[in-house]
């Protein structure tokens, strides 16, 4: 499946301290009417929650770290799920000794400081997340095979 896109707006924003990172990103995309794009962020969190997907069991296992961590990298994409902007992000975090942790960004990651860059894409064919029985995940559908 592939969809032809053209670059749209490039946006940068600062998210608010104390907000939950994933819902804050999705709220920002909704407010800006971004339906397709890429997202990057750096900053710090006061608490983190991220997951690892067990392919054979088709379920996530989540790890929670209740301490300050640096956002070394947050990369993801934006598409539609249930008619609303949906952010699928992966995050890498570092502690005070340089130890790194990472995985699928989940709700429960509390922002200390966060700067976000978004590249919007425009397309006549939206990418919509729908349940995929083979993987057990909500993956893109639409476009051309």
N, C-alpha and C positions, 0 to 999 in steps of 0.2 A: 504494500500500500504506500502510495506517495501522493503528496499534495504540493502543487507549485505555489510558492509564496513570494511576495515582494516585501522589502523592508518598509515598515511603517515608522511610527514615532520612536525615538530613543528618549527614555525618561529616567530621571534619578530622583530618589526620595530618601528621607530619613524617617524611620519608624520610631514610635514612641516607647520610651522606657516603661517597663512593666507590662506591655502588651504581649500576648501570646503570638509568637512569630508566624506560624503557618496561617491562622485566621487573619492576622494583620496583612499578610501578603495578598491573600485572596480578597480581602476587603478593598485594598488599594487597587487591585486589578478591576474589581467591580466598579469602583468609583470612577476609574479612568476608562471604563468600557474596553478593556483589553481582553480579547477573546482567544488570542493566539500569540505566542511569543516565547522568549527566553528570559530567564531571570538569574541574576547573580547578586550576591550580597557578602559583606564583610561586617565585622563588629565584634560584639561580645554578648554573652547571655549569663544570667544569674542561675539558671537551671535549664537542663536540656532533657529532651525525650526524643529518641530516634530508634529506628527499627531495622531488623534484618529479616528478609523474607526467606523462609524455609520452603524451597521449591517442592520437595517431595511431599511435605505435609500441607502445602498451600496455605500457610498462615504466617503472620508476622510475630516475631518475638521482639519486645521493646525493652530498651535499656534506659534507665533514668539516672541522671547525675545531678545531684542537688548541690552544686557549687559553681563558682564563677569559671567560665571558660571563654576562650577567644574563638570567634568564628574565623577559621582559617580560609574556608571556602564554602559557599552555598551555591550550588548550580541546579537549575531546574528548567522546566517548561511550563507553559500556560496553555490550557485547552479548555474545552467545555465539558462539564459533567452535570447532568440534570438541569441543563440550560444556563448554568452559572459558571463564571471563571473558576477553574480548578488548577491549583499549583501542585505540581509533582516535583519535589525537591529532595536533593541529597545534600547532607551537610557533613563537613569535617570540622572538628573542634579540637583545641589544644588546651592542656592544663598548664599550670605554672612551671612545670618541669619539662615542658615540650612534648609530653606524651600526647598522642593523637587518638581520637575516637571518631567514628563516623557511621553513617547509614542513612536510611530513609527518614527525612524530617517528619516529625509527628507533632500533633497538638500537645501542649504542655511544655514547650520551650519558651522560656520567659526572657524577653529582650532587656539587656542592659543598655546597649547602643547598637544601632544597625543602620547601615547605609546600603541602599538597594539600587541596582541598575537594571532596567528592563528594555529589551528590544522587542517591540511589537512587530508582528508580521500580519500582512493582509493577504487574504485568499478568498476566492469565490466558493471554496469548498471547506467548510469548517472541519476541524478535527474534534470529534466527540468521543468521550470515554464511555465504553460499554463493557459489560462483563464478558470476559473471555474464559470459556470453560476449560480450555487446555492448560492455562496458567493459573487460573483462579484469581486473576487480577483484572482491574478495570483498565483496558488498553484502548488506544486510538482505533476508531473505525471511521469509515468515510474515505474520500479520495479515490485514487485509482490503484489497482493492484499491479 
